[in-house]
Amino acid sequence: MNKLRKSFVLLLVLLVSTLAVAETTEEPVIGIVGRTDCGSFWRYDFNYETVDADGETPIVLSAAIFMTHDVHDKEIKAKGCGLINHYTITDDKERPTNVTDFITLEGVLANSNYIMIESDGFGFGIDVKRNQKYLQGRATARENIDAFLAGRKLMEAEGYEFENVVLNLGYSQGGNSGMWVNRLVAEGYRSDELPKIDYCIIGGGPYDMYSHYRKLAEDNVSQYPVALPLILSGMIDAGGYKVKNEDVFSDDFVQYLPELFDSKTHNTDYINDFIYKTYGNADDKSLPLEKIVKPAFFDEESEPMKDIVYHLKENSLVYDSWKPEKTDKITFYHSPSDEVVPFLNQESMERHLLDNGYTSFDIDDSSTEGHTDTGKLYVMYTALLLSEFVPTGMEDVFREIPREATHDIYSIDGRLIRKQTTLREALRSLPKGVYVINGRKMVKD
């Protein structure tokens, strides 16, 4: 009897273990997995199939689709579809598939009457426990294109109508990725489904990471310290971990890396403030790099930096001959006062495009703000450009399509402040304060 009882218990344990394994290895659902009314726009969450950074291994990532209520309710035909390449995020709660705020890049651009599609990327959303492939250009562009095409197919299957217009947008890390998207499209990646891009609006991108590294090493200072560990970890990962964090970062700083970056629980502001307070000067927001890196970092001929420099160049956009010949036009927005992604990145990209015979671009360098504040201006600037953009040969079609959505804006005590105003105009003209739009609070700071 005891033997029978033991056998039964063993069988039960095996059954529970098998069920637990089945639960943890269950394949994620492909397609739309959530629909959220965010007040001024709708967000659809979806999972899509792509490949890992090696370009071969099949994986599933998560992404989101953003659209106005008019588009969602099928009252109007969307002007087209836009690919948003996401900016730097370190906190999984800030991933694109969590966005609900009107005053975000996604919220603003959703109100342009384009259907906007944005992937969580590697290391966030559905695969949050994985390593983030930060600034690995080709890999990130590939999964962004895959997300865009999967999202567009889902919209078609849901019965949505949109013009055959493709936008490519992104700021900061998204600027780098957006230009890599242009490159992959020029090389013919999935060209049967994405033959060209009509308009690309890119801001503040690190296009020349090697020169960027040289400047950091020569100046021995960073005003945005979260960026350096992200960049170096991305390049270390790209090299298959031949180099380790311990080879580059000080022994004291290395101990904080798992909690600050791998936990995915802290946003960029928290990480920056922590590094400032621990190693730098929290008052003037500067960090002597020698406080967190080893002497090898300053010598590109040192063994660890040789490998990292190779991958910095490989993931930059200015060291190989190519041109975005399947992108009709590119507008760049970059501040000469950018302290995080120095303007030398924009100058290198301009030289590269001209040297390779591409002239269909313009550069707006009118911002006098730093990187983060210029990013906010990029959102308004992009909304303005999209409200005025008419693709070649579609003048008659776009004449019938509504422009950027308008809204009544109220003070926190219920007074009507602006009547039927676009979000872009509200952001530009309203003083700092708290407002209510479509029943949701908006803070302008």
C-alpha positions, -999 to 999 in steps of 0.1 A, spaced: 0 0 0 29 24 9 45 16 -25 12 24 -42 9 57 -23 45 66 -32 39 58 -68 7 79 -68 25 109 -52 54 106 -77 29 105 -106 12 135 -92 45 154 -89 54 145 -124 20 156 -137 22 190 -119 58 195 -132 47 187 -167 18 212 -165 42 238 -151 66 233 -180 38 234 -205 26 267 -189 60 283 -191 68 271 -226 34 279 -241 38 297 -274 26 333 -274 -5 342 -294 3 358 -328 -19 387 -337 -39 412 -317 -39 405 -280 -54 437 -266 -74 468 -275 -74 500 -253 -93 532 -256 -67 558 -244 -90 588 -245 -77 607 -275 -65 576 -295 -69 538 -296 -40 514 -290 -40 478 -302 -14 455 -288 -2 426 -309 25 399 -312 44 393 -344 70 369 -358 104 381 -366 140 368 -362 166 373 -334 197 396 -337 215 367 -355 191 372 -385 180 336 -384 165 323 -352 127 327 -352 113 347 -322 81 365 -313 81 401 -301 53 425 -291 42 458 -306 14 483 -307 -8 501 -332 -20 537 -325 -49 555 -343 -74 582 -338 -110 575 -329 -121 586 -364 -98 560 -380 -107 534 -353 -144 539 -359 -139 537 -396 -154 571 -401 -124 581 -423 -98 564 -443 -63 567 -428 -37 588 -446 -13 559 -445 8 540 -420 38 551 -400 66 531 -385 78 546 -352 113 536 -342 113 540 -304 136 562 -284 157 550 -254 137 532 -228 151 513 -198 119 506 -178 96 479 -191 65 499 -179 75 526 -204 74 503 -234 53 513 -264 26 487 -257 20 505 -223 16 540 -238 -18 556 -229 -8 593 -225 -19 619 -249 14 638 -245 37 612 -258 53 607 -292 28 579 -299 -2 599 -287 7 630 -307 15 612 -339 -16 590 -336 -36 622 -339 -22 628 -374 -48 604 -389 -20 580 -399 -20 545 -384 12 544 -363 30 511 -356 57 506 -330 76 476 -318 87 471 -282 119 459 -296 143 434 -280 143 431 -242 110 448 -235 73 437 -236 69 401 -243 106 392 -239 114 416 -210 138 391 -194 161 391 -224 191 413 -231 183 446 -249 201 448 -283 208 485 -278 218 503 -311 224 471 -330 213 487 -362 206 459 -386 189 437 -360 167 465 -347 157 477 -381 148 442 -392 124 437 -363 109 472 -367 102 465 -404 87 431 -395 65 448 -369 53 474 -393 44 449 -420 27 426 -395 7 455 -380 -4 467 -415 -16 432 -424 -36 431 -391 -53 464 -399 -62 451 -434 -77 420 -418 -97 441 -394 -112 459 -424 -94 493 -420 -87 513 -451 -56 534 -455 -37 551 -483 -6 533 -496 17 559 -479 46 548 -457 63 570 -430 95 562 -412 99 582 -379 122 582 -349 142 602 -324 175 595 -306 180 557 -306 149 558 -329 168 581 -352 196 556 -356 171 528 -361 151 548 -386 181 554 -408 189 517 -406 154 510 -418 161 532 -448 193 512 -454 176 478 -452 148 490 -475 175 502 -500 191 468 -498 157 451 -506 147 437 -472 111 424 -477 109 446 -508 79 426 -521 59 441 -492 78 473 -485 91 486 -518 98 522 -507 93 548 -480 75 580 -489 87 603 -461 112 599 -433 114 623 -403 144 616 -381 158 634 -351 188 634 -328 202 601 -340 236 586 -331 246 578 -367 284 578 -361 290 560 -328 327 556 -333 332 594 -335 308 598 -307 329 574 -286 361 593 -295 345 626 -283 334 610 -250 369 595 -244 387 628 -253 363 650 -231 362 624 -203 327 637 -194 291 627 -200 260 647 -193 237 617 -199 254 588 -182 227 562 -188 237 562 -225 273 549 -221 265 516 -203 236 510 -228 258 516 -258 287 495 -246 265 467 -235 249 467 -269 283 465 -286 295 438 -261 264 418 -269 270 423 -307 304 408 -303 292 376 -287 305 387 -253 342 383 -262 345 414 -240 328 416 -205 315 445 -186 343 440 -161 368 446 -189 355 482 -194 337 494 -163 352 500 -129 348 472 -104 327 494 -82 303 504 -110 299 469 -124 280 458 -92 251 482 -101 246 472 -137 223 442 -131 199 462 -110 200 494 -131 197 478 -165 188 441 -164 159 444 -139 140 467 -164 124 484 -134 141 518 -136 135 546 -161 163 567 -177 157 596 -152 162 573 -122 194 557 -136 209 591 -146 202 605 -112 216 575 -94 248 577 -114 251 615 -110 247 612 -72 270 582 -68 298 592 -91 293 627 -105 279 661 -97 242 661 -93 241 699 -94 256 705 -128 246 672 -142 280 661 -153 299 629 -148 337 624 -152 338 591 -171 369 579 -153 347 575 -123 329 545 -139 352 531 -166 387 516 -165 417 532 -182 412 507 -211 381 526 -222 402 557 -232 426 536 -254 409 523 -285 439 500 -291 434 482 -258 422 446 -262 386 452 -250 381 484 -270 394 469 -302 364 446 -303 340 473 -292 353 499 -317 348 473 -345 311 469 -335 307 507 -330 317 512 -366 297 482 -378 265 495 -362 271 531 -373 257 543 -407 286 562 -422 314 537 -426 300 517 -455 289 530 -489 251 530 -493 223 555 -499 186 555 -491 176 553 -527 141 539 -519 132 567 -495 116 596 -513 126 623 -487 143 626 -453 140 655 -429 165 656 -401 159 675 -368 190 679 -346 201 705 -322 237 719 -324 234 722 -286 227 685 -282 249 673 -252 238 636 -254 241 629 -292 266 655 -304 258 673 -336 289 657 -351 266 627 -357 244 649 -380 275 664 -398 288 629 -404 255 617 -418 252 648 -441 287 641 -455 279 604 -460 246 611 -479 262 637 -502 293 615 -508 270 587 -518 249 608 -542 217 613 -521 204 648 -520 167 644 -511 171 656 -475 170 687 -454 183 695 -420 166 716 -394 191 727 -368 171 756 -354 167 741 -319 189 756 -292 178 731 -266 195 700 -253 188 664 -263 157 657 -242 140 691 -248 147 689 -285 130 655 -284 98 672 -272 102 697 -300 108 669 -325 73 656 -316 56 689 -324 78 695 -355 69 660 -369 32 666 -362 34 699 -382 53 683 -411 28 654 -413 -1 678 -413 14 695 -444 28 665 -462 12 655 -495 29 625 -512 38 631 -548 9 624 -571 -17 622 -543 -28 659 -542 -64 651 -551 -66 622 -526 -51 641 -497 -74 671 -503 -103 650 -491 -85 636 -460 -89 654 -427 -58 669 -413 -45 665 -377 -73 659 -352 -86 689 -331 -98 689 -295 -114 711 -269 -89 718 -241 -100 727 -205 -83 740 -174 -82 717 -144 -112 736 -129 -133 730 -161 -129 763 -180 -126 760 -218 -91 772 -227 -89 763 -264 -117 752 -287 -110 726 -314 -72 730 -313 -46 706 -326 -24 690 -301 6 705 -318 -8 740 -315 -18 734 -278 18 722 -270 32 752 -287 10 780 -272 -2 769 -238 18 779 -207 30 753 -183 3 737 -163 -23 709 -160 -51 707 -186 -79 683 -195 -82 669 -231 -109 643 -239 -114 637 -202 -77 630 -195 -52 651 -177 -23 666 -197 7 681 -179 28 706 -199 61 713 -181 
